[in-house]
Amino acid sequence: MILFKRPPDEKGSVWFSVLIGVFVAFGGLLFGYDTGTISGVIAMKYWNERFSTGYIDADGKPAISPSQSSLIVSILSAGTFFGALASPLLADKIGRRWGIIISSWVFNFGVSMQVISVAIPLFVAGRFFAGLGVGLLSALVPLYQSETAPKWIRGMIVGVYQLAITIGVLFAAIVNNGTHKREDTGSYRIPIALQWLFSLTLIIGMHFLPETPRYCIKRGDMTRATRALARIRCLSPNDPAILAEMEEIRANYQYELSLGNSSYLDCFRTGMLKRMLTGMVLQILQQLTGVNFIFYYGTQFFENSGISSSFLISMILATVNVLSTVPAVFMFDKFGRRPLLLWGGVAMHICHFIVATLGTSTTSQTASGVIIVLNVAAQKASITFVCLFIAFFAATWGPLAWVVTAELYPLKHRSQMLSISTATNKHVPSFSTPDSVYCHDILEWLVNWAIAYSTPYLVNYGPGYANLQSKIFFVWGTACMLCVGFVYFYIYETKGLSLEEIDEMYQTPGLKAKDSSKWRPSVHFRETLLTEITYHKATGGSPAQAEAAPVAETAERAEREAVPTLPNPTTAPMIGPPPPESDDVLKALQDAVLRPAGAFTHPATLNPAWNSHSPLSAQTALSNLPSSSLASNKSAPSLGTTPNEVGTSPSHPARRSFGR
């Protein structure tokens, strides 16, 4: 990659991973296009005349009422809320790939209902089912991207999802601008029906892409997982780089399994609560920046503010959105997440306050609610700052909210937590689908619905309405300053870290968000797993019981037991066949290195070969152990891994995650 410095230890093709991530991002295009389409449709003259139930606007023309407008726009977010809730079911039961395919068909069903509708009830039902499909895709697409992308460009690949959303908004603005003057049903049916094209493209393409390796391991299919990873990286299944990555992922999953099954309730327990709330609040704040107000109601708002060519202005804003997102996706893995989120929030705050000040001071309103523009130049200047706001959002908070939530959660809880967080927004690895990811999805879409539903009541004129008009931008500007404070105190820097290393970072005691950019990983899960199993079996405990033990006490006990430090697994070559697929391997290994009496005896004290850098296989080392140390095991399986691939590290004496 030209814009990135490729790590020297990275092997395989990068471009195929990028192509996979870009193609799957079609799911974001569906959401973006739908968002941009409805903004124009509800402002079309013919559509208002056809779907009006008798309401007359301030100009004396038939239209839909503010409450009907609120329902039509917000019902999509209601559908996405339930779609996000259901996403773990698809992701964990049938896989990420087939989940995306089925979600696309649900979306197509909703689009079909909107196309054939001639009245509000069927149109609303169609938008609900379309939202259901979008909600499913909003969790599954980032999840698929994050589980297939190389860690050093994962931010860019997941960020492409937001780029696809912006492209969808632009396409919708262009199509709306070309059809809104038609005096037939084609004015709204053409823009809506075009969504079939994007959805069918995604469905067909997904049939040719592999399932994610992490999902295959979750289902116990190591062979399929290895083939999938090798295909994604364009390497041989027997390549040492593939075997090493597979072993790291597998060890992480086995550790997660040792903690028991996960549920939505587990996402809010001690240890996961901080990460759960971080993702949820991040998605909520992304919605409170005001971006969806501009794209949902921008066309109507500009018209109500006395600005002509509102369809053209919406198309300009959508263009700015795309052009600002394109370079942004290349900055995430170069400059990091925290700096972009911090300065993006500051810039958006300034833009909102300028727009609110200009709009409030240069317009007035008649008794009937008609806006009078007192200074045309000031109104043009406000449009300029709206464009600048869109640019800053598209370059920072737009894509980065997806990137951060996609990286935030451990494998065990990933699907549920990601679904909850995105359900909170609406606008995602471990082995289970992000429980955290789904939790986020749920919350994200819930907030999106609340904003879409309440905005007409906040902005419009009339009895029962707040009539804020341009003053609504003061609200969005204040929210942007909340974004800045939240990022400073709670968002960790994850640039360049694998998903497993991010999990370790969040488990590091005393680490603050502002210091996270200096943090470095200290252990591999292959080392951690054996150390934890061995230590707690020797002391009569279990990994689950160990969670309740204070971190400091655990570390002190480990130091008293004098757990030796083994060389880093990456410094020794891997000899022999890939690890067997059976989970009995770990049991055999732990039994082999423990004395029958239960006293802790590290294999290095029984056989110096374990501390050697020589390419000796674990099978050879185990075969040389004293028979008394083998407990009841009469023979050991062929492990196919170096002895140096298990153990601990100087700064990781036991397991730093006990405080989870």
N, C-alpha and C positions, 0 to 999 in steps of 0.2 A: 504494500500500500504506500503510495507516494507521500501522503500527508501524515503517516505514522512511522515511527521507528519500530520496526519489527523486532521483538525480543530474539536474541541469538539462539535460544533453546526452543523456539517455536518451529514446528515442522508441518509440512503439508500445505495444501492450497488454501488461500484466504478467499479468493474470488468466488468459489462455489458457496462458501458459507454466506458471503455477502449477497449473492444472487438468491439464495434461499430466503434470507431475511427480508430482502426487498420484495420478493414475490408474495410472501405471506402477508406483507403489510397491506395487501389489497383489502384486508379486513378493515383497516383504518380508513381506506378510501370510501367504503360503504357508509361509515358513520359520518365522515366529513361531507360527502355528497348529500346525504339526507338532511343534515343540519343546514347546509346552504340552500337546498331546494325549498324547504318549508318556509324559510325566511322570505323567499320571493313569491311563492305560491299564495300565501295569505295576503299579499299586497297586490295581486293581479286583479284587474277590474272584472274580467269575465268570471273568474273563480268566485269572487265575492258576490256577484249577482246570482250565480247558480246555486251557491250554498247558503245564501242569506235566508234567515228564518223570519225576516221582517224588521230587523234592526236597521236604523238609518244613522249614518255617521254625521259629523259636523258639517260636511259639505252637502248634505241632503241626498247622498247616494246610498243604495242598499249595500250592506256589508255584514260581516259577522260581528257579534258583540265582543267586548274585551274578555268576558268570561269564556266565550266559545273559543276565542283565540288562545287564551291561556290553556284550555283543555287540549286543543289540537296540538299545540307545540309541546306541552309538558307530558302528554301521554306516552310519547316515545321514551322519555326518561323513566316513566313508571315501568314500561316493558323491559328496559335495560336493567332495572333494579332486579326484577325476577330472573332475567337471563343470567345476571352475574351470580345470583344465588344458586342457580342450577349448573353453572359452569364446572364446579368440582365433580359433579356426577358424571359428566361426559369426559372430562380430562382424565380422571382416575379409573373409570370403568372401561371405556372404549379407546382411550388414547387421545393425544393432542391432535393428531392428524385427522382422524375420523370425526373428532369433536368439531373441528373447524368445518368439515364438509357438511355435517348435519346442521350446524348453526347457520350456514349459508342458505340451506333449503328453507329453514324457518324464516329467514329474512325474505326470501323470494315469495313465500306465502303472504306475508304482510304487504309487500309491494303490489302483488296481484289484487288484493282487496282494495288498495287505494286507487289503482288504475280504473277499476270497474265501478267505483262508487260515484253516485250522483247526489248524495246527501251526507250530512255530517256524521251520523251514527256509523255507517260502514267505513267512512274515511278514518274516523277515530279508531275503530277496531283494527284496521289495516296498519295504522301507525303503531299500535300497541304490539302487534306481532312482529313488525319490522324492528321495533325496539328490543323485543325479546331476542331476536337473532343478533342484533348489535351488541347487546349485553353479554351474550355468550362469547362473541368474537373479541370483545374488549379485554377479556381475561385470557382467552386461549391463544390469541396471536402473540402478545408479548411473552407469554409463557413459552411457546414454541420457539420464538426467536432467542430468548435468553438461554434455553437449554441446548441450542445447536451452535451458538456463536462462540468463537475463540474469545477468551477473557480479555485480551488486550484491545479488541475492537467491539466488545459487547455493547458498550454505550452507543456507539454509532449505529449498530444494526437495530437495536431496540428503538433508537431515536427515529429511525426511518418510519416507524409506525405513525408518529406524530406528523412526519412529512407527508405521509399518505393521506392523513386527515386533512391537511391544508390543501393538498392537491384536489381532493374531493370537493372541498368548499369552493375552490376556484372553478372547477368544472361546472358546478351547480350555478354559480353566478353567471358564467358565460352562457349556459343554456337558458337560464331564466331571462337574461337580457335579450336573447334571440326569440323567445316565444311569448313574452308577457303582453305583447300588443295584439296577439291573435284573438279573434272573436269566436272561438270554438273550443271544444274540449281539448284540442291539441295544446292549448296554452299551458295546461297543467299536466296532462297525461304524458306528453313527450318527456318532460324533465323527470317525472317519476318513473316511467317505464325504462329509462336508460339504466336504472340501477340493476336491472336483470343482467345486462352485459357484464358489469363488473363482478357480480356474484357468480355467474356461470364460469367466468374466467378463473376465479379462485377455486371453484369446485373441481374443474377439470385439471388444473395444475397440481392440486394437492394429491391427486391419485398417483402422481409420478415422484413425489417427494418421500423421503424416509421418515419413519417415526423417530422421536427423539430418543437418544441412548438412555437417558435417565428414566424415561417411562418404561423402556424395555427391561431395565434392571429392576425397577419396581415390580414388574410382573414376573420376575425370576428368569427371564430369558437372556442369559449372558451372551449366547452366540449371536442372537439377533442384535443385541446392543452393540457388540463389537463390530459387526458388519455395518451397522448404521453409522457409528462414529467414524469408521474407516472410510465410508463413502462420503461423509460430510467433509472430512479432512483430506480426501483424495490420497489416502495412504493404504498400504497393505494391512489387512487385519492382524498380521503378525509383527507389524512394525513396533519397535520398543516404545515409541511415543504414544501409540494407541493403547498398548498394554498398560503403560504407566498411568495414563489418564483414566482408563477403565477401572484400574485397581483403586485409584483415589476416590472415584465416584462410588464404587461398590462399598468401600470401607465406610464412607460417610453414610450410606444408606443403612448398612448393618448397625451402625451406631444409633441411628434414628430408630430403627426397629427395636433396639434394646430398651428404649424408653417407653414402649407401648404404642397403642393406636392413638391417633389424634382425632379431635373433633373441633367444631366451631368454638365450644366453650374453652378448649385448651388455648385458643388464640388469645384469650384475655386473662390467662393465669400468670402468676409471677414468673418472670423470665422471658415470656413472650409478650407481655403487656406493653412494654416500652416500644418494641418494634411494631406491634399492632397499631398502637396509637400514633406512632410516627407516620406510618403509611396512610392511615385514615385522615389525619389532620393535613398531611401534604396534599392529598387529593381534594379535600374540602377547600383548602386555600387556593388551589389552582382554579376552582370554579368561581371563587369569590374575587378573583382578579378582574372579573367583568367581561371576559372574552366572549362567553356564550351570549351575554346580553347583546353584544354588537352583532354577532352572526345570526342569532335567532330573531331579533327584533330590529336589526340595524336599518333595513330598508324602510320599515314603518317609522322608525324614530327620525331618520333624516327627513322624511316627508313631513312629519309633524313639526319638525324644527324649521320648516320653511325652506328646505334645501331642495332644489330641483335635481333631476337626473339621479334619483336615489338608487336605481338599479345599476347605473354606471359606477356610482361611488362604491357600492357593495362589491362590484367586480374589481375595482382598484384595491380595496382592502384585502380581498382574497388573494390578489396577485402579490401584494406586499407580504402576506402571510407565507406564501410558498417561497418567495425569493429569500426571505429571512431564515426559513427553516433549513434550506439546502446547505448553506455553509455551517449552520449550527451543529448538524449531526457529525461534522468532522472535528468539532471543538471539544466534545464531551470527554474523549479519551486523551486529549492533549492538554487541556487546562483544568480538567476536573469538574466535579459536580457542584461543590460548595461555592466557589467563586462566581460561577455563572448564575446560580440561583440567588445569591446575595445581591449582586449588582443589577441583575435583571429586575428584582423586586423594587430596588431604589428607583430605577429608571421608569418603571411602570407607574409608580406612585407620583412622580413628578408630572408625567403626561396626563394622568387622570385629573389632577388638581388644576392644571392649566385649562383643560377642556371644560371642566365644571365652572371655573371662574369666567371664562369667555362666554359660555352659553348663558350663564345666569345674568351677567352684566350687560349683554348686548341684545337681549330679546325681551319681549313683553307678551301679554296674553289678553285677548278680548274676553268679554263676559261669557261668550259662548265656547271659549276654550281654544280659539284659533291663535296660533303663534304668529307674532309680528317680529320680523327681523329688523333690528335697528342699525346693525352694522354688518354689512355683507362681508367685508374683509375679515372681520373677527370670526365669522362663521367658517370662512375658508381656512383660517388659521387653525380653528378647532379640528377641522377635518384632517389637517396636516398632523396634528398631535395625536389624533386617533390612529392614524397610519403608523406613527412612531411607536405608539403603545403596542400595536399589533406586531411590529417588527421586534420589539424587545421580548414580548411574550413568546413569539414563535422561535426565537433564538435561545430562550432559557426555560421558562416555566412550562411551556407547552410540551416539548418532548422530554425534558428532564424529569418531570413528575412520573412519567411512565418508566423511564430508565431506572430511577431510584427504587420504585416499588417492585420492579421486576427483579431487583438484586437483593432486596431487604430480608427475605425470609428463609428459614432453614427448610431443608427438603421435606421434613415430616409435616410441616404446617403450610407449605408454600401455596397449595391450591386454595385452601380455605381462606387464608389471610389475604391473598391477592384478590379473591372474589369479593371479600368484604370491603377492601379499600377501594376497588374500582366501582363497586356499587355505590360508594359514597360520592363518586365523582361522575362520572359519566364521560367525561371527555376523552409485563410482568416480569435458584432452583436447587432444589432438593429432589427428593424422590416422590413425594406425594405432590399432587398438584397443589399449588400454593393455597393452603388454607388461608394464609395471610393474603395471598393474592386475591382470593375470592372475597375475603372480608373487605378488602379495599375496594374491589369492584362494586360491591353492594353499597357501601357508603358513598362512593363517588357518584353513582347514578342517583342515589337518594337526594343528595345535595343539588345535583343538576336539575332534577325534577322540581325541587322546592324553588329554585331560582327561576326556572322557566314558567312555573305556575304563578308566582307572586309578582313577577316583573310588570305585567300590564296593570296590576292594581297599584303599584308603586309609581309608575310613570304617567299613566293616562289621566285625563281631565274628566271630572264629573262627580256626582254624589257617590260616596263610598270609595273614592280613589284618592291616593296621596298627591297626585299631580306634581311629582318631583321634577319631571322633565330633565333638564341638563344637570340638576343637582344630584341625580343618581350617581354621577361620576365622583362626587365627594365620598360616597359610600365605598365604591370600588377602590379609590385611592387610599383610604384608611386601611382597607383590607390588605393592600399591597405592603404597607408598613408592618402589618402583622406577619406577613410572609417573610420579611427580612429577619425579624426577631426569632421566628421559629427555626429558620435555617441555621442561624448562628448558634443556637443552643442545642439543636436536636438532630441535624442532618450530618451524618458521617461521610467522609470522603472515601469512595469505593473505587476510584480509578485504578485500573490495572490489577485488581484482585479477582481471584476466582470466586465462584459462589460459595465454595466451602471455606475459603479464607475470610470472606465477609462474615460468615457465620461465626468464625473464631474471633474476629475483631469485636463483634457485638457482645461476646461473652467475656471480654477482657475486663477484669475489675478495675474501676477507677478511671477508665479511659473516657475523656470528654470529647464532644464533637469537634471543638475547635482545635484539638490536638490530634485528630484522627489521621490527618495527612502525613504525620510522621510515623504512624504505626506500621510495623512490618510483621508478616506472618512468621510463626516460629515452629510450626509443627504440621505434619501431614496426618490425615485421618487414619492412614494405615498404621502409623506409629501410635496414635492416640488410642485406637480401638483395643489393640493388644495390651497396652499398658493398663487401661482401665479394667479390662476383663481380668487380667492377672492380679492387679492390686486388690480389687474388691472381692475376688474369690478367696484370695489369701487371707483377707481380714474378716471374712465371713459376711460381707455385705453384697450388695447388688448395684448395678448401674442406676436402677430406679431409686433405690434408697439413697444413693450417693448424691442425688440431685438436691436433697434437703440439707446436706452437709455444707457448712460455710467453706468458701474457697480457701481462706487462709489456713483453716484447720486441716483441710485435705492436703494442701501443699506441705504443711509442716509434718504431717504423718508420713507423707511420701519421702520427705528428706530423711526422717529418722530411720526409715526402712532402707535407706541408701540404694534407691533405684538407680542403676547405672544408666549412663547416657550412651546411646548407640549412634553410629554415624548417620548423617543425613541420607535418606533413601535415594536421593537423586544423584549421589556421588558414586554409587556402585552400579555396575551394569546388571541388567536382569538376565538371568540364565534359566534355560529350561522352558517348558511349555507354559501357556497362560494358566492362571489360577483355576482350579476346578470350579464348576458352577455350584457345587453342593455347599450349603452353609455348614456342613460338618467339618470343613477345613479349619475354621476358627476354633471350634470346640476341640478338635484334635490338637491344635497348636497350644491352646491354653492348658489342656490336660498334660501335654508333654513337658511344659516348663514349670509345672507345680509339683512339689513334693506331696506325697499322700497325706502327710500330717497337716497340710494346709499352710506351712510356713513359707513365706515368700522366698523363692530362689530364682534369681534371674538366670537365663540360659548362658549368659556370658561368664558366670562364675563356674559353670560346669564344663564349658567348652570354649576356649579362647577364640575359636573360629568365628564366633558370633560378633566379636569386636573387630574382626579383620576386614579390610577393604578388598580382600581377594574375592573373585567371582565364585564363591562357594555357594551352592544351593542350600536352601533351608532343609531339604530332605537329607543332605549329607550331614548337616550339623545335628539334626535331631537323631540321626542314626548312631552318632557318636556319644549321645548323652548316656550317663549311667542308668542302668535299668531301674534303679530305685526311683529315679526322677520321672519315669514314664507312667507312674500310677498304674491304672488298669489297662492302658493302651498297649496292646501287644505289637502293633505296627502303626506306623504313621503314614498318612497318604502323601502322595507326591504333591508338594505345595507349589512348586514351580515359581518360587519367588526368592529373592535374596534375603539372608538373615538381616541385612541392614535396613530392610523395609519395614521393620517393626521396632518399636521402642518408644523413646520419648526424647525431649530436647532440654537443654539447660534451663530455658525459661518457661518450660512447660512440664514441671515435675510429675504432675498427675494428670488431671483433666481440668482445664480452665473453665469448663462449661458447667461445673456442678451447681453454680448459682443461677442457672437458667430458670 
